[in-house]
Amino acid sequence: MHTLRDGIPVPHVGFGTYPLRGEEGIEAMVSALEVGYRYLDTAVNYENEPEVGEALRRSGLPREDVLVATKIPGRAHRRDAAITSVEESLERLGLEQVDVALVHWPNPSQGHYVEAVEALIECRDRGLVRYVGTSNYTESHLREVLAATGEAPVLNQVECHPLFPQQEMLRVHEELGVLTQAWSPLGKREAQYDAAPVTEAAERAGVSPAQVILRWHLERGVMPLPKSGTRSRQESNLDVLGFELVPEEVEAITALGRPDGRLFDGDPETHEEM
Ligand SMILES: NC(=O)c1ccc[n+]([C@@H]2O[C@H](COP(=O)([O-])OP(=O)(O)OC[C@H]3O[C@@H](n4cnc5c(N)ncnc54)[C@H](OP(=O)(O)O)[C@@H]3O)[C@@H](O)[C@H]2O)c1
């Protein structure tokens, strides 16, 4: 349903793995793979890369059937640290290559967000990584990366849900050929399951409010990464291809957005994570 710039297909919905950890976390991830997820989103800072690797092995799925994405942390933006971070992730995952390596947060006050991407490109050239992505990069960060490296990341993972629909970033991503991935796609604790545009569309289409929100992402060309530790929700969150939203429904859900709609104060110009 989504494609990366060079035409590589990626699943319509990916699986968010934070904060799944330990045996319970492995079981939740195996369940996600059993019900059909083929894209796992992790990060060094989720401290669950061993669990992701173990779930993949327990699932019995061929390695090439599942895309695995991880993210380097803010403390590893300098070239050597970034490359070491990827090598250590591969070790923890028990994999020879990750499909996507992302820079987790740009941390603009450190000023190494371009160098971090350059290091991931080097990892790609060495075969450790198939595709280079970013997370929480703003328009100016993306343009700086493009100017310095001649390429934009294949995807940028940003906070995106009905309270913060990221209209402007979607436009920028489209211009630069960058796939938008949505973190907290349901809106987590602020999920708008009771908002009229969501309940009305759910009733009309005969689906759940969460399915409406995930379908809203797809209608906007966004790849959502919902997390659920509950098998029935994992199933229904993936089952969003059998109905559509009409443009008026998409617009009404987008109109729930608010300038202060971020879940926490995660403005990438000021919020930094190490
Ligand atoms: N790049 C970044 O900076 C960044 C930041 C935050 C998150 N992320 C990524 O995005 C992923 C998802 O974000 P998130 O976990 O914050 O938010 P989310 O996916 O919007 O919401 C997850 C919450 O919704 C519940 N839920 C899931 N499906 C549901 C359904 N159908 N009906 C009702 N409740 C449902 C889950 O509970 P149950 O588990 O009990 O079902 C969980 O409490 C993370 O796992 C992570 O991979 C990335």
The ligand as an ORCA input file, in Angstrom:
! r2SCAN-3c Opt
* xyz 0 1
  N       9.886      8.107     16.932
  C       9.428      8.503     18.088
  O       9.900      9.496     18.654
  C       8.306      7.739     18.738
  C       7.647      8.254     19.862
  C       6.603      7.513     20.401
  C       6.233      6.292     19.837
  N       6.901      5.798     18.740
  C       6.511      4.523     18.089
  O       5.120      4.549     17.805
  C       4.512      3.378     18.352
  C       3.066      3.617     18.711
  O       2.932      4.760     19.544
  P       2.235      4.744     20.973
  O       2.330      3.389     21.582
  O       2.783      5.910     21.701
  O       0.728      5.127     20.653
  P      -0.536      4.418     19.971
  O      -0.120      3.279     19.122
  O      -1.308      5.524     19.369
  O      -1.360      3.915     21.216
  C      -1.024      2.758     21.940
  C      -2.062      2.583     23.047
  O      -3.357      2.379     22.471
  C      -3.891      1.150     22.921
  N      -4.576      0.547     21.754
  C      -3.998     -0.039     20.677
  N      -4.934     -0.425     19.793
  C      -6.138     -0.086     20.326
  C      -7.476     -0.236     19.884
  N      -7.753     -0.815     18.724
  N      -8.460      0.246     20.675
  C      -8.170      0.847     21.857
  N      -6.928      1.003     22.335
  C      -5.910      0.553     21.568
  C      -2.719      0.331     23.408
  O      -3.136     -0.500     24.458
  P      -2.963     -2.126     24.435
  O      -1.517     -2.405     24.200
  O      -3.450     -2.528     25.779
  O      -3.836     -2.641     23.315
  C      -1.773      1.410     23.917
  O      -2.119      1.787     25.242
  C       5.412      3.016     19.541
  O       5.239      1.690     19.934
  C       6.766      3.292     18.944
  O       7.170      2.209     18.125
  C       7.935      6.517     18.200
*
